Amino acid sequence: MSTQHRINIQEADPGEPVYGAGVWHFATYVDRYATDGYGDPRTVLDAIKLAGAVGDLSVLDLNWPFPPGGISTAQVKDALAEQNLRAIAVTPEFYTGKFAKGGFTNPDPAIRRQAIDLVAGSAEVGRELGVDYVKLWPGQDGYDYPFQADYTDLWSKSVDAVRELAQGFPDVKFAIEYKPREPRNRMVFSSVARTLLAIEDMGVDNVGVLLDFGHSLYGGETPAEAARMAIARGKLFAIDVNDNFRGWDDDMVVGSVHLLETFEFFFALRDAGWEGVWQLDQFPFREDPVEAARTGIRTMRAFHRALTYLDREELAAAQAAQDALKAQRIAKRALFRALAESESE
């Protein structure tokens, strides 16, 4: 690649992305073995303070009700302002034990109504905070065994609930975060294709997809391809980025396992003209959360730089010929250069 060609690519660069994170990145974690937790308990206010220490974060996705409860929106606003952060989203917690048989799909109409009302309450809080979207992760909506449920009924209840919320809050965007399984063995919104079909059935304009890179890996998708599917339909509202070994939703640091696939994901976003926030969804159980966030952002910044080094014409020619080895050499040349530069700074 010539120097002149590289300069032309850099001049077309849209600029440094905005970096964000889920506030739970800075929380305390438990699992079924360490039920006493990894680290000291933290409130959402403690987590916001840690997020501010990262230095490169601009926005946070916030769980709601604000953990551990009893924390007001005004307190959260003040905490965000102190750390020069903004709330990009609220994520209503309608996936807890209370909704063990489903939120939107619960067989009890009263529980279904509670789930919808909880999301509606989060939308009101989102308006007050000025968020970009309300994130819907209906983790308990699905089934565990054959013959357990009527699949058509689960689909209809899910679609109807989100449609009702979207129509009730036409000024609010709702982003569905799909996942193949966990906590249910099978979730209703389990893939990008199923989620896009559901949104089509809803017939509303303010519902889209939040593509979690790790969920896409875990579901056997190619995240770059999934992103292009959603973007082509104008429905990629947001992304969460992490990594895993494909057998579970490990929420590891960005690029720690699937480095080349993650670079391809960001290439797909840039190539399609998508300019949203590059947002972390990492769970640093045993790592320092501030350093884990800095590491994830440093890797994403290297991806951003690598995109300016990527010879698009050469890559397009290799892809047109489906020359896998040449296409990978082109991508690796740009990526490894950027990674080496980022480590030396």
Disulfide bonds with the S-S distance in Angstrom:
none
